């Protein structure tokens, strides 16, 4: 039996919430009339800038199912890990996702570089 997915993803509506949470402090400070933002607000805005500057990726649902791949090449379904060579929902996801582990590693490096600047 496959292991449980260690990378459970949030539901879609959380993306909007997370974006707002990064923006909220700066908006509150500006509405309060501050002329200079706090360091925490600046850091949150910097993270938003990284998100907005990151490459946009479109995905396709395979057989109505979401799959994910991390920077180490781990392939996961909604709840379970997809072992190497194993199909997922009757789809050869390993062939479909070939090379995407490297792309995930590249994106992760860009996010991490943005956090440090």
N, C-alpha and C positions, 0 to 999 in steps of 0.2 A: 504494500500500500504506500502511496506517496505521502511525503511529509506535509505538514500544514504550511501554508504560505506565510513566510516571515515578513512579507512586504505588503500586508493588507492595505489597499488604497481606500481613500475616503470617498464618500459619495460626491457627485458633481457639485451639489449646492455648497459644499465646504470651500471650494475654490473662491467663490465670491466672498464668503465670510473671511477667509484668510487674507484676501486682497484688502478688504475693508479694514481689517484689524491692523494691517501695516500702514494704512493711510489715516486712520482715525486720530491718532495722537497729534499728528501735524495739523490736521484740520481743526481740531479742538484748540490748539495753541494759536493758530491764525485767527480763529473766530474770537478768541479771548483778547485779540489785539497785540499779541507778541510780535515784535519785529525781528526776533531771532529765534529759531527753533532750538529746542533742547537737543542734546547729543542722541538721546534715545529716539526722538522723532526723526532726526537726520539719518540714523542707522536704518530705521524702518523704511524711509523713503529710498535709501540706497538699495535695499533689498528689492523694493518694487521696481527700481530702475533695472536691476539685474534681470528680474522676471520679464520686463517689457523688452529688454534688449536681446534676450535669449532667442535662439531660432525657434520658430513655431513648427510643431510637428503635428501632422494629421494622422489619425489612425483609422483603421478599418476593423470592424468587429468580424471575427471569424466565426461562422456558424452561430451568430448571435451571442458570442461569448467573448469577454475581455481576457486578454493575456498580457503579461508584462515581462520585461527582461531588465535585469540590473547591470551595473558596470562590470560585474564578474562573469556575466553570461548566464546567471540563474534565471530560468524561465518559470513563471508562475501563472496559474490560473486564479480565479477569484479566491479560492480557498486552499488549493493544494499546489505543491511544487510539481513541475513537469520534468521528470527525470530525463537525462540525455537519451535521445533516440526514441523516446516515448511520444505517441501522438496525443493530442489534446482535443477532445470533442471530434474525433475522427479526422483531425487536420494535422499534417506533418509540420508542426510549428517550428521545429528545429531548422528545417529548410527555409521556411518563410522568414524567420528571424535571424538568419545567418548574417553576421556582421553587425547586428544591432547592439550587441554587448559593448563593442568598441565605441559605437556612437553614443551610448549611454554614458560611458566613461568620459568621453570628450565633453558632453554636456555637463556632467558633474564637475569636471575641472573648471569649466567656465563659470558655473555658479559659485564654486569655492573661491575663484580668483576675484569675483565681484564682491564677495563678502569681505575680503581683505582690503579692498581699495577704499 
